């Protein structure tokens, strides 16, 4: 989310300024309200009682099952194992997360057109049938009164539902 991006950017700036990781976590916990601030506070508290930073962040990722938190935990764990610069890792992570959000927005925009088309296609038979009923009720009434008409109507509803489900599967993307 936007908060976690701002939090990572803030933490990156603090780390580049030479602040220790535990102090950067403490600052982020103090400055942010809500779940992000609470979780950073828990990470800081766990560090104070002797839990390693990677372990504390992995606990946070278990409590908050979000992809962004999982990536943050992975970045901190990699940094602890390799000894690389955490600010560079977090900077790269924020770029990846921004790219994911851009892709998600683009997919949403592109799929909106397909959703509108699917809604029009799904509602068209109902609108045409209603219009025909008001124009000539005896003509469309055969669908509801005759056995063959009822079977045709049931078949049309079944195939329309199959088509709607297929369009829904084609439109929904996981990013």
BAZA-69460 format. One record per residue: residue number from 0; x, y, z negated of N, C-alpha, C in turn. Coordinates in steps of 0.02 Angstrom, whole numbers, plus 50000, padded with zeros to 5 digits. Each point is the difference from the previous one (the first is absolute). Example, Ala and Ser with C-alpha at 12.3 -4.5 7.8 and 13.67 -1.06 7.14 Angstrom:
BEGIN
(atom 0; (50660; 49716; 49610); (49955; 50059; 50000); (50045; 50060; 50000)) (atom 1; (49982; 50053; 50036); (50042; 50059; 49997); (49961; 50055; 49963)) 
//
This chain:
BEGIN
(atom 0; (50042; 49941; 50000); (49958; 50059; 50000); (50044; 50062; 50000)) (atom 1; (49967; 50058; 50005); (50037; 50063; 50002); (50039; 50010; 49936)) (atom 2; (49970; 49982; 49943); (50035; 50008; 49936); (50064; 49960; 49997)) (atom 3; (49997; 49938; 50023); (50060; 49958; 49997); (50054; 50027; 50047)) (atom 4; (49980; 50030; 50057); (50050; 50030; 50046); (50033; 50059; 49966)) (atom 5; (49959; 50043; 49968); (50027; 50058; 49966); (50045; 49978; 49943)) (atom 6; (49979; 49948; 49965); (50040; 49973; 49944); (50068; 49976; 50024)) (atom 7; (50000; 49963; 50057); (50064; 49975; 50026); (50044; 50058; 50023)) (atom 8; (49969; 50050; 50032); (50039; 50058; 50022); (50030; 50037; 49940)) (atom 9; (49961; 50008; 49948); (50024; 50033; 49939); (50057; 49959; 49969)) (atom 10; (49991; 49934; 49997); (50051; 49958; 49971); (50064; 50002; 50042)) (atom 11; (49993; 50001; 50066); (50058; 50004; 50043); (50039; 50064; 49988)) (atom 12; (49964; 50057; 49994); (50035; 50063; 49987); (50036; 49998; 49932)) (atom 13; (49968; 49971; 49950); (50032; 49997; 49934); (50063; 49956; 50002)) (atom 14; (49996; 49945; 50036); (50058; 49955; 50004); (50057; 50033; 50039)) (atom 15; (49983; 50036; 50053); (50052; 50035; 50038); (50033; 50054; 49959)) (atom 16; (49963; 50029; 49954); (50028; 50052; 49957); (50045; 49970; 49946)) (atom 17; (50004; 49934; 49996); (50046; 49968; 49953); (49967; 49976; 49936)) (atom 18; (49935; 50002; 49996); (49965; 49978; 49940); (49999; 49923; 49998)) (atom 19; (50009; 49970; 49941); (49996; 49927; 49996); (49930; 49975; 50018)) (atom 20; (49995; 49938; 50022); (49937; 49971; 50022); (49948; 50002; 49944)) (atom 21; (50020; 49982; 49939); (49952; 49999; 49945); (49971; 50069; 49986)) (atom 22; (50042; 50051; 50005); (49976; 50069; 49990); (49955; 50022; 50057)) (atom 23; (50015; 49979; 50061); (49957; 50016; 50057); (49931; 49968; 49991)) (atom 24; (50000; 49939; 49976); (49936; 49965; 49987); (49962; 50037; 49946)) (atom 25; (50035; 50022; 49948); (49968; 50037; 49945); (49969; 50065; 50026)) (atom 26; (50037; 50037; 50042); (49975; 50063; 50028); (49937; 49989; 50042)) (atom 27; (50002; 49948; 50041); (49942; 49985; 50042); (49941; 49981; 49956)) (atom 28; (50012; 49962; 49947); (49946; 49980; 49954); (49969; 50061; 49967)) (atom 29; (50041; 50049; 49984); (49976; 50061; 49967); (49961; 50044; 50048)) (atom 30; (50022; 50004; 50062); (49971; 50048; 50047); (49936; 49975; 50034)) (atom 31; (49991; 49935; 50003); (49942; 49973; 50036); (49948; 49973; 49952)) (atom 32; (49937; 50013; 50016); (49945; 49974; 49960); (49970; 49940; 50035)) (atom 33; (49958; 49966; 49966); (49966; 49943; 50031); (50043; 49937; 49999)) (atom 34; (49982; 49952; 50042); (50034; 49935; 50000); (50075; 50004; 50013)) (atom 35; (50021; 50044; 50045); (50071; 50005; 50018); (50040; 50022; 49939)) (atom 36; (49977; 50053; 49967); (50035; 50024; 49941); (50001; 49948; 49944)) (atom 37; (49943; 49966; 49990); (49997; 49949; 49948); (50049; 49943; 50014)) (atom 38; (50002; 49978; 50062); (50044; 49944; 50018); (50074; 50020; 49994)) (atom 39; (50016; 50061; 50020); (50069; 50024; 49992); (50017; 50005; 49926)) (atom 40; (49952; 50021; 49959); (50011; 50002; 49928); (50012; 49930; 49971)) (atom 41; (49963; 49952; 50025); (50011; 49930; 49977); (50068; 49975; 50021)) (atom 42; (50021; 50017; 50061); (50066; 49980; 50022); (50053; 50031; 49955)) (atom 43; (49993; 50064; 49985); (50048; 50033; 49956); (50000; 49969; 49931)) (atom 44; (49941; 49987; 49972); (49996; 49969; 49934); (50031; 49931; 49999)) (atom 45; (49990; 49961; 50053); (50030; 49934; 50003); (50076; 50005; 50004)) (atom 46; (50025; 50050; 50035); (50072; 50009; 50003); (50028; 50018; 49932)) (atom 47; (49963; 50039; 49962); (50024; 50020; 49933); (50007; 49940; 49955)) (atom 48; (49958; 49949; 50008); (50005; 49941; 49956); (50045; 49946; 50029)) (atom 49; (50034; 50015; 50055); (50051; 49954; 50025); (49983; 49960; 50062)) (atom 50; (49941; 50011; 50028); (49982; 49965; 50062); (50036; 50034; 50058)) (atom 51; (50027; 49959; 50044); (50037; 50029; 50057); (49951; 50037; 50046)) (atom 52; (50026; 50049; 50037); (49959; 50039; 50045); (49966; 49957; 50053)) (atom 53; (50036; 49954; 50034); (49965; 49959; 50050); (49943; 49959; 49970)) (atom 54; (50011; 49973; 49941); (49949; 49960; 49967); (49939; 50043; 49982)) (atom 55; (50013; 50060; 49975); (49945; 50045; 49981); (49961; 50022; 50062)) (atom 56; (50035; 50013; 50054); (49965; 50021; 50061); (49961; 49941; 50030)) (atom 57; (50027; 49940; 49996); (49963; 49941; 50024); (49937; 49989; 49958)) (atom 58; (50003; 50012; 49935); (49941; 49996; 49958); (49948; 50052; 50023)) (atom 59; (50023; 50059; 50016); (49956; 50053; 50026); (49967; 49976; 50065)) (atom 60; (50038; 49968; 50043); (49972; 49976; 50063); (49948; 49946; 49989)) (atom 61; (50009; 49960; 49948); (49949; 49949; 49984); (49936; 50032; 49974)) (atom 62; (50008; 50055; 49962); (49941; 50034; 49973); (49964; 50041; 50053)) (atom 63; (50038; 50027; 50048); (49971; 50041; 50054); (50014; 49965; 50067)) (atom 64; (49956; 49956; 50021); (50013; 49961; 50061); (49989; 50041; 50064)) (atom 65; (50039; 50052; 50009); (49999; 50040; 50061); (50063; 49988; 50039)) (atom 66; (49995; 50003; 50066); (50059; 49987; 50043); (50055; 50051; 49986)) (atom 67; (49981; 50063; 49987); (50050; 50052; 49988); (50038; 49986; 49935)) (atom 68; (49965; 49978; 49948); (50033; 49985; 49936); (50044; 49938; 50008)) (atom 69; (49978; 49952; 50040); (50041; 49940; 50014); (50065; 50020; 50035)) (atom 70; (49994; 50046; 50048); (50060; 50024; 50035); (50047; 50037; 49953)) (atom 71; (49971; 50040; 49955); (50041; 50036; 49952); (50037; 49951; 49954)) (atom 72; (49965; 49949; 49977); (50031; 49949; 49957); (50055; 49963; 50037)) (atom 73; (49988; 49984; 50062); (50051; 49966; 50041); (50061; 50045; 50009)) (atom 74; (49989; 50064; 50013); (50055; 50047; 50010); (50043; 50005; 49936)) (atom 75; (49967; 50005; 49943); (50038; 50006; 49937); (50038; 49935; 49986)) (atom 76; (49969; 49943; 50014); (50033; 49935; 49989); (50061; 49993; 50045)) (atom 77; (49993; 50019; 50063); (50056; 49997; 50047); (50056; 50046; 49977)) (atom 78; (49982; 50059; 49977); (50050; 50048; 49977); (50038; 49972; 49940)) (atom 79; (49964; 49967; 49955); (50033; 49971; 49941); (50048; 49944; 50019)) (atom 80; (49982; 49962; 50051); (50043; 49944; 50020); (50060; 50022; 50042)) (atom 81; (49990; 50051; 50042); (50054; 50020; 50045); (50038; 50060; 49975)) (atom 82; (49971; 50039; 49955); (50034; 50059; 49974); (50000; 50058; 50049)) (atom 83; (49956; 49998; 50049); (49998; 50055; 50049); (49964; 50060; 49970)) (atom 84; (49997; 50053; 50038); (49970; 50062; 49977); (49924; 49994; 49999)) (atom 85; (49971; 50007; 49941); (49927; 49995; 49994); (49966; 50057; 50036)) (atom 86; (50030; 50059; 50000); (49968; 50057; 50034); (49995; 49987; 50075)) (atom 87; (50051; 49969; 50030); (49997; 49984; 50071); (49947; 49947; 50014)) (atom 88; (49997; 49950; 49956); (49950; 49947; 50008); (49929; 50030; 49994)) (atom 89; (49989; 50042; 49951); (49934; 50030; 49991); (49983; 50047; 50058)) (atom 90; (50050; 50033; 50026); (49989; 50044; 50058); (49978; 49958; 50060)) (atom 91; (50034; 49945; 50012); (49981; 49955; 50054); (49931; 49971; 49989)) (atom 92; (49985; 49983; 49938); (49935; 49972; 49982); (49945; 50050; 50013)) (atom 93; (50012; 50063; 49983); (49948; 50050; 50011); (49988; 50010; 50075)) (atom 94; (50052; 49993; 50041); (49991; 50005; 50073); (49957; 49942; 50026)) (atom 95; (50014; 49941; 49974); (49961; 49941; 50021); (49927; 50008; 49980)) (atom 96; (49988; 50023; 49939); (49931; 50008; 49977); (49964; 50055; 50039)) (atom 97; (50034; 50054; 50016); (49970; 50052; 50041); (49982; 49973; 50069)) (atom 98; (50044; 49959; 50028); (49986; 49970; 50066); (49940; 49954; 49996)) (atom 99; (49994; 49962; 49945); (49942; 49956; 49991); (49935; 50040; 49997)) (atom 100; (50001; 50057; 49964); (49941; 50041; 49995); (49982; 50031; 50067)) (atom 101; (50050; 50022; 50038); (49987; 50027; 50067); (49968; 49947; 50045)) (atom 102; (50028; 49939; 49997); (49973; 49945; 50040); (49929; 49984; 49979)) (atom 103; (49987; 50000; 49935); (49933; 49986; 49974); (49950; 50052; 50025)) (atom 104; (50020; 50064; 49999); (49955; 50053; 50024); (49989; 49993; 50075)) (atom 105; (50052; 49983; 50037); (49993; 49992; 50073); (49954; 49941; 50017)) (atom 106; (50008; 49945; 49965); (49957; 49942; 50011); (49928; 50018; 49983)) (atom 107; (49990; 50037; 49946); (49932; 50020; 49980); (49969; 50044; 50054)) (atom 108; (50038; 50047; 50027); (49974; 50044; 50052); (49983; 49961; 50063)) (atom 109; (50044; 49953; 50020); (49987; 49962; 50060); (49942; 49951; 49992)) (atom 110; (49993; 49972; 49940); (49946; 49951; 49990); (49933; 50035; 49989)) (atom 111; (50000; 50064; 49984); (49937; 50036; 49992); (49960; 50002; 50065)) (atom 112; (50034; 50009; 50055); (49966; 50000; 50065); (49969; 49932; 50014)) (atom 113; (50037; 49947; 49986); (49973; 49933; 50011); (49941; 49986; 49953)) (atom 114; (50003; 50025; 49938); (49944; 49990; 49953); (49938; 50037; 50024)) (atom 115; (50008; 50060; 50027); (49943; 50037; 50027); (49970; 49963; 50059)) (atom 116; (50042; 49974; 50044); (49975; 49962; 50058); (49964; 49937; 49977)) (atom 117; (50027; 49966; 49950); (49967; 49939; 49975); (49932; 50016; 49969)) (atom 118; (49995; 50056; 49964); (49937; 50019; 49970); (49948; 50016; 50055)) (atom 119; (50021; 50033; 50052); (49954; 50016; 50055); (49977; 49936; 50034)) (atom 120; (50047; 49956; 50015); (49983; 49937; 50034); (49953; 49958; 49956)) (atom 121; (50012; 49998; 49935); (49959; 49960; 49955); (49930; 50029; 49992)) (atom 122; (49994; 50066; 50002); (49934; 50031; 49990); (49960; 50006; 50064)) (atom 123; (50031; 49994; 50057); (49966; 50010; 50064); (49940; 49953; 50010)) (atom 124; (50006; 49934; 49989); (49942; 49956; 50010); (49941; 50019; 49954)) (atom 125; (50015; 50020; 49939); (49947; 50019; 49954); (49965; 50063; 50024)) (atom 126; (50039; 50049; 50022); (49971; 50062; 50026); (49959; 49989; 50063)) (atom 127; (50025; 49959; 50045); (49964; 49986; 50063); (49936; 49962; 49984)) (atom 128; (50004; 49951; 49955); (49940; 49961; 49981); (49948; 50045; 49967)) (atom 129; (50021; 50045; 49957); (49953; 50046; 49967); (49969; 50046; 50051)) (atom 130; (50040; 50025; 50046); (49973; 50043; 50053); (49950; 49964; 50044)) (atom 131; (50015; 49938; 50017); (49953; 49960; 50041); (49936; 49987; 49961)) (atom 132; (50005; 49990; 49935); (49940; 49987; 49959); (49954; 50061; 50001)) (atom 133; (50028; 50059; 49995); (49958; 50060; 50001); (49972; 50015; 50070)) (atom 134; (50037; 49981; 50052); (49976; 50013; 50068); (49949; 49948; 50023)) (atom 135; (50012; 49936; 49985); (49955; 49947; 50022); (50002; 49944; 49948)) (atom 136; (49959; 50004; 49947); (50003; 49950; 49946); (49982; 49929; 50023)) (atom 137; (49956; 49993; 50050); (49981; 49933; 50022); (50059; 49965; 50034)) (atom 138; (50040; 50038; 50036); (50056; 49971; 50037); (50052; 49970; 49952)) (atom 139; (50020; 50037; 49949); (50051; 49975; 49954); (49968; 49956; 49945)) (atom 140; (49935; 50005; 49992); (49965; 49960; 49950); (50006; 49925; 50013)) (atom 141; (50012; 49981; 50062); (50008; 49929; 50016); (50060; 49969; 49963)) (atom 142; (50050; 50040; 49986); (50058; 49974; 49963); (49981; 49978; 49930)) (atom 143; (49949; 50032; 49971); (49981; 49986; 49931); (49941; 49952; 49995)) (atom 144; (49963; 49992; 50054); (49940; 49958; 49996); (50009; 49931; 50031)) (atom 145; (50039; 49995; 50052); (50010; 49936; 50035); (50059; 49961; 49969)) (atom 146; (49996; 49934; 50003); (50053; 49958; 49972); (50066; 50010; 50038)) (atom 147; (49997; 50003; 50066); (50059; 50010; 50041); (50031; 50069; 49985)) (atom 148; (49957; 50050; 49990); (50023; 50067; 49984); (50036; 50002; 49933)) (atom 149; (49972; 49964; 49951); (50033; 49998; 49934); (50068; 49966; 50005)) (atom 150; (50003; 49946; 50041); (50065; 49966; 50008); (50050; 50046; 50035)) (atom 151; (49977; 50036; 50050); (50044; 50046; 50035); (50023; 50056; 49954)) (atom 152; (49955; 50025; 49958); (50017; 50052; 49953); (50051; 49975; 49948)) (atom 153; (49989; 49939; 49975); (50047; 49970; 49953); (50069; 49990; 50032)) (atom 154; (50001; 49977; 50062); (50063; 49991; 50036); (50036; 50067; 50010)) (atom 155; (49961; 50051; 50018); (50030; 50066; 50010); (50029; 50028; 49935)) (atom 156; (49964; 49990; 49945); (50025; 50024; 49935); (50063; 49961; 49981)) (atom 157; (50000; 49934; 50011); (50059; 49960; 49984); (50061; 50023; 50040)) (atom 158; (49992; 50008; 50066); (50056; 50019; 50042); (50022; 50072; 49986)) (atom 159; (49952; 50042; 49982); (50018; 50069; 49982); (50042; 50000; 49937)) (atom 160; (49981; 49959; 49951); (50039; 49996; 49938); (50070; 49972; 50014)) (atom 161; (50004; 49951; 50044); (50066; 49974; 50020); (50043; 50054; 50032)) (atom 162; (49969; 50040; 50043); (50036; 50054; 50033); (50023; 50053; 49950)) (atom 163; (49956; 50017; 49953); (50018; 50050; 49949); (50058; 49974; 49957)) (atom 164; (49997; 49937; 49980); (50054; 49972; 49960); (50066; 49998; 50039)) (atom 165; (49996; 49985; 50064); (50060; 49998; 50042); (50029; 50071; 50006)) (atom 166; (49957; 50050; 50012); (50024; 50069; 50005); (50031; 50022; 49934)) (atom 167; (49970; 49979; 49944); (50027; 50019; 49935); (50070; 49970; 49990)) (atom 168; (50009; 49938; 50020); (50066; 49968; 49995); (50051; 50035; 50044)) (atom 169; (49979; 50022; 50058); (50046; 50033; 50046); (50019; 50070; 49977)) (atom 170; (49955; 50033; 49964); (50011; 50069; 49980); (50040; 50005; 49936)) (atom 171; (49989; 49956; 49953); (50033; 50005; 49934); (50073; 49980; 50004)) (atom 172; (50044; 50046; 49982); (50072; 49988; 50000); (50026; 50006; 49929)) (atom 173; (50047; 49959; 49983); (50035; 50006; 49936); (50068; 50030; 50013)) (atom 174; (50014; 50055; 49965); (50064; 50034; 50009); (50039; 49995; 49936)) 
//
